Amino acid sequence: MTTIVFRKIYDDIEIAYDTQTTQGNAGHQTTVEKVFVNNDTILAVSGSTAAKSAIKHADLPEYSHSDPEFFVVRELLPAIRKALAPLDLGDEAFEVIAVVDGEIFESYKATEANRNVNEVYATGSGWQLALGALAMGGNARDAVNVAGEYDIYTSGAVSTTARTLLGTLPTTGPLLVEAPFEAVAA
């Protein structure tokens, strides 16, 4: 699995995720892009790497509404389900976090759009540990590092970004990769 954290702070979104992939009980250090941009939507996928790859390369609709929730429910999630249909994922679990027009949505298997009133989202096997670290005052990077200390399916260098919404996130290549488990001065 993995641990991915999104947190909205005023007009910025803080994002962090580990770089380990897991196959069975074996963890592998990778530079897998677990957070990426497709069209104008920031997306993250935990769980199925097949789902992540299909969503990353899918022909997803471009946001052109005044209501991000309407767009996510009526256009984005159906397009994601359509892109995943040929994969026949069966019971394979995955979760999607999407940022549309500065609003964050979380969806299990692309079936519904959930929003948290506290604007904090964590997914993957270390999600509970990450939320605990955030509740204790840590930032998104700290949260993923804490998850990596106690969750065998979360490990490796932590990729982080804290940017002003969509305009400054890279559209290709990995996000900034920092060394694992070390304090970073603010």
BAGU-387866 format. One record per residue (C-alpha): residue number from 1; x, y, z. Coordinates in pm, 1 decimal. Layout:
N
+-----+----------+----------+----------+
:  nr :       xx :       yy :       zz :
+-----+----------+----------+----------+
: NUM :        X :        Y :        Z :
...
+-----+----------+----------+----------+
***
This chain:
186
+-----+----------+----------+----------+
:  nr :       xx :       yy :       zz :
+-----+----------+----------+----------+
:   1 :      0.0 :      0.0 :      0.0 :
:   2 :    121.4 :    350.0 :     75.4 :
:   3 :     42.7 :    663.7 :    268.7 :
:   4 :    -71.8 :    980.0 :     92.6 :
:   5 :   -168.6 :   1300.5 :    274.7 :
:   6 :   -341.1 :   1612.1 :    141.1 :
:   7 :   -410.3 :   1910.1 :    365.7 :
:   8 :   -560.5 :   2242.4 :    265.4 :
:   9 :   -425.6 :   2542.0 :    452.8 :
:  10 :   -599.7 :   2862.8 :    348.1 :
:  11 :   -529.5 :   2885.6 :    -28.5 :
:  12 :   -249.6 :   2627.2 :    -34.7 :
:  13 :   -256.3 :   2249.8 :    -47.3 :
:  14 :     16.4 :   2053.4 :    128.0 :
:  15 :     79.9 :   1708.5 :    -22.3 :
:  16 :    309.8 :   1427.4 :     90.6 :
:  17 :    347.0 :   1060.0 :      2.9 :
:  18 :    595.9 :    778.1 :     46.6 :
:  19 :    783.0 :    615.1 :   -242.0 :
:  20 :    748.3 :    247.1 :   -153.2 :
:  21 :    539.5 :      5.8 :   -355.5 :
:  22 :    438.0 :   -326.1 :   -208.9 :
:  23 :    383.3 :   -655.3 :   -385.5 :
:  24 :    254.7 :   -920.2 :   -148.6 :
:  25 :    469.9 :   -884.7 :    161.8 :
:  26 :    771.7 :   -738.0 :    -18.3 :
:  27 :    832.7 :   -363.4 :    -28.4 :
:  28 :   1021.1 :   -203.2 :   -316.5 :
:  29 :   1175.3 :    143.6 :   -321.6 :
:  30 :   1059.9 :    328.0 :   -629.5 :
:  31 :    999.0 :    672.6 :   -766.5 :
:  32 :    639.8 :    592.2 :   -853.9 :
:  33 :    434.5 :    907.8 :   -903.2 :
:  34 :    148.5 :    853.7 :   -662.7 :
:  35 :     37.1 :   1214.7 :   -711.0 :
:  36 :      2.6 :   1351.6 :  -1062.5 :
:  37 :   -188.7 :   1595.8 :  -1278.9 :
:  38 :   -428.8 :   1478.3 :  -1550.1 :
:  39 :   -573.6 :   1766.4 :  -1748.4 :
:  40 :   -626.6 :   2030.5 :  -1480.7 :
:  41 :   -701.9 :   1791.3 :  -1194.2 :
:  42 :   -449.4 :   1690.7 :   -926.8 :
:  43 :   -497.9 :   1320.0 :   -850.0 :
:  44 :   -354.5 :   1067.8 :   -606.8 :
:  45 :   -425.3 :    695.4 :   -601.6 :
:  46 :   -353.7 :    450.1 :   -320.6 :
:  47 :   -394.3 :     76.3 :   -346.2 :
:  48 :   -392.9 :    -60.7 :   -698.6 :
:  49 :    -97.1 :     42.4 :   -914.5 :
:  50 :   -296.0 :    -70.3 :  -1219.3 :
:  51 :   -573.0 :    174.2 :  -1125.6 :
:  52 :   -317.5 :    451.4 :  -1070.2 :
:  53 :   -159.8 :    398.1 :  -1409.3 :
:  54 :   -494.5 :    381.1 :  -1588.9 :
:  55 :   -618.2 :    700.2 :  -1420.2 :
:  56 :   -292.7 :    882.8 :  -1486.7 :
:  57 :   -311.8 :    809.4 :  -1860.6 :
:  58 :   -690.2 :    830.3 :  -1902.6 :
:  59 :   -858.5 :   1091.9 :  -2115.6 :
:  60 :  -1024.6 :   1271.6 :  -1825.0 :
:  61 :  -1254.6 :   1570.7 :  -1873.8 :
:  62 :  -1132.2 :   1923.1 :  -1817.0 :
:  63 :  -1298.3 :   2124.5 :  -1542.7 :
:  64 :  -1528.4 :   2385.9 :  -1693.1 :
:  65 :  -1796.4 :   2441.6 :  -1428.6 :
:  66 :  -1855.6 :   2676.4 :  -1141.4 :
:  67 :  -1928.1 :   2384.7 :   -905.7 :
:  68 :  -1634.6 :   2147.5 :   -841.7 :
:  69 :  -1852.7 :   1890.0 :   -662.6 :
:  70 :  -2094.1 :   1868.1 :   -956.1 :
:  71 :  -1798.0 :   1817.5 :  -1191.9 :
:  72 :  -1642.2 :   1545.3 :   -974.9 :
:  73 :  -1966.4 :   1350.9 :   -928.1 :
:  74 :  -2112.5 :   1390.2 :  -1277.9 :
:  75 :  -1802.0 :   1393.7 :  -1500.4 :
:  76 :  -1471.4 :   1305.5 :  -1334.6 :
:  77 :  -1567.5 :    991.6 :  -1139.5 :
:  78 :  -1769.0 :    840.4 :  -1430.1 :
:  79 :  -1470.3 :    904.0 :  -1661.5 :
:  80 :  -1238.8 :    732.7 :  -1410.6 :
:  81 :  -1472.9 :    432.8 :  -1383.7 :
:  82 :  -1486.1 :    412.5 :  -1764.0 :
:  83 :  -1105.1 :    417.6 :  -1786.1 :
:  84 :  -1084.4 :    138.3 :  -1527.2 :
:  85 :  -1354.1 :    -85.5 :  -1678.7 :
:  86 :  -1118.2 :   -279.8 :  -1911.1 :
:  87 :   -891.8 :   -369.5 :  -1617.6 :
:  88 :  -1150.9 :   -587.0 :  -1440.3 :
:  89 :  -1012.4 :   -494.6 :  -1097.2 :
:  90 :  -1272.0 :   -707.0 :   -918.2 :
:  91 :  -1222.4 :   -673.1 :   -541.9 :
:  92 :   -890.3 :   -489.7 :   -575.5 :
:  93 :   -920.8 :   -184.3 :   -352.1 :
:  94 :   -805.9 :    164.7 :   -435.7 :
:  95 :   -882.9 :    517.1 :   -325.4 :
:  96 :   -863.0 :    839.3 :   -524.6 :
:  97 :   -800.5 :   1189.9 :   -393.9 :
:  98 :   -875.2 :   1466.4 :   -644.1 :
:  99 :   -820.0 :   1840.8 :   -630.5 :
: 100 :  -1053.6 :   2038.6 :   -854.8 :
: 101 :  -1052.7 :   2418.3 :   -854.1 :
: 102 :   -882.5 :   2420.8 :   -513.6 :
: 103 :  -1131.6 :   2180.8 :   -353.6 :
: 104 :  -1025.4 :   1834.0 :   -232.2 :
: 105 :  -1242.0 :   1523.9 :   -281.1 :
: 106 :  -1183.8 :   1166.6 :   -163.9 :
: 107 :  -1341.3 :    863.6 :   -328.3 :
: 108 :  -1326.3 :    491.7 :   -260.1 :
: 109 :  -1312.8 :    304.0 :   -592.3 :
: 110 :  -1433.4 :    619.1 :   -773.6 :
: 111 :  -1788.3 :    560.9 :   -648.9 :
: 112 :  -1863.6 :    874.9 :   -445.4 :
: 113 :  -1716.9 :   1217.1 :   -370.2 :
: 114 :  -1649.0 :   1285.5 :     -3.1 :
: 115 :  -1522.1 :   1608.6 :    152.2 :
: 116 :  -1387.3 :   1652.5 :    503.1 :
: 117 :  -1483.0 :   1967.4 :    691.5 :
: 118 :  -1130.3 :   1993.5 :    834.0 :
: 119 :   -975.9 :   1976.9 :    481.2 :
: 120 :   -739.8 :   1693.3 :    582.7 :
: 121 :   -723.2 :   1372.4 :    378.9 :
: 122 :   -511.8 :   1061.0 :    423.0 :
: 123 :   -528.8 :    735.4 :    232.5 :
: 124 :   -338.7 :    409.0 :    212.7 :
: 125 :   -235.6 :    162.5 :    477.5 :
: 126 :    -84.5 :    428.6 :    705.7 :
: 127 :   -377.0 :    669.8 :    691.9 :
: 128 :   -468.8 :    645.6 :   1060.9 :
: 129 :   -110.1 :    701.9 :   1173.3 :
: 130 :    -83.1 :   1001.1 :    940.3 :
: 131 :   -403.4 :   1158.3 :   1071.4 :
: 132 :   -275.7 :   1112.0 :   1427.3 :
: 133 :     49.6 :   1289.1 :   1342.0 :
: 134 :   -143.3 :   1576.1 :   1183.4 :
: 135 :   -367.8 :   1599.3 :   1490.5 :
: 136 :    -56.0 :   1634.7 :   1705.1 :
: 137 :     59.6 :   1935.3 :   1501.6 :
: 138 :    274.0 :   1776.5 :   1232.4 :
: 139 :    270.1 :   1877.0 :    869.0 :
: 140 :    194.0 :   1642.9 :    578.3 :
: 141 :    557.0 :   1534.5 :    547.4 :
: 142 :    577.0 :   1459.4 :    921.0 :
: 143 :    255.6 :   1258.2 :    892.6 :
: 144 :    394.1 :   1032.8 :    618.9 :
: 145 :    720.3 :    991.3 :    808.8 :
: 146 :    529.8 :    880.7 :   1121.0 :
: 147 :    331.6 :    632.6 :    911.4 :
: 148 :    660.0 :    503.7 :    768.6 :
: 149 :    793.6 :    437.3 :   1117.6 :
: 150 :    502.3 :    209.4 :   1215.5 :
: 151 :    341.2 :     81.5 :    894.1 :
: 152 :    545.0 :   -180.1 :    705.1 :
: 153 :    367.4 :    -85.1 :    381.3 :
: 154 :    483.6 :    279.1 :    400.9 :
: 155 :    850.3 :    358.2 :    355.2 :
: 156 :   1116.7 :    526.6 :    149.6 :
: 157 :   1184.2 :    886.1 :     61.6 :
: 158 :    889.4 :   1117.8 :    115.0 :
: 159 :    782.8 :   1332.3 :   -178.5 :
: 160 :    633.0 :   1662.1 :    -70.5 :
: 161 :    498.3 :   1980.4 :   -212.9 :
: 162 :    326.3 :   2280.8 :    -65.5 :
: 163 :    210.3 :   2495.5 :   -349.4 :
: 164 :    -57.8 :   2744.2 :   -430.3 :
: 165 :   -319.3 :   2514.8 :   -575.8 :
: 166 :   -280.9 :   2386.0 :   -932.8 :
: 167 :    -71.8 :   2646.3 :  -1111.2 :
: 168 :    261.2 :   2556.8 :   -953.7 :
: 169 :    245.6 :   2176.5 :   -947.4 :
: 170 :    450.6 :   1999.6 :  -1212.6 :
: 171 :    251.8 :   1834.5 :  -1489.4 :
: 172 :    520.0 :   1574.5 :  -1559.3 :
: 173 :    789.2 :   1409.3 :  -1352.7 :
: 174 :    795.9 :   1340.6 :   -978.8 :
: 175 :    729.9 :   1601.0 :   -716.2 :
: 176 :   1017.7 :   1720.7 :   -501.6 :
: 177 :   1175.8 :   1417.9 :   -334.7 :
: 178 :   1334.1 :   1467.7 :      4.5 :
: 179 :   1530.3 :   1226.6 :    221.3 :
: 180 :   1321.1 :   1007.9 :    454.0 :
: 181 :   1275.8 :   1057.0 :    826.5 :
: 182 :   1465.3 :   1380.5 :    882.2 :
: 183 :   1343.1 :   1710.4 :   1016.8 :
: 184 :   1313.1 :   1997.9 :    772.2 :
: 185 :   1322.1 :   2356.2 :    894.3 :
: 186 :   1017.4 :   2559.1 :    796.7 :
+-----+----------+----------+----------+
***
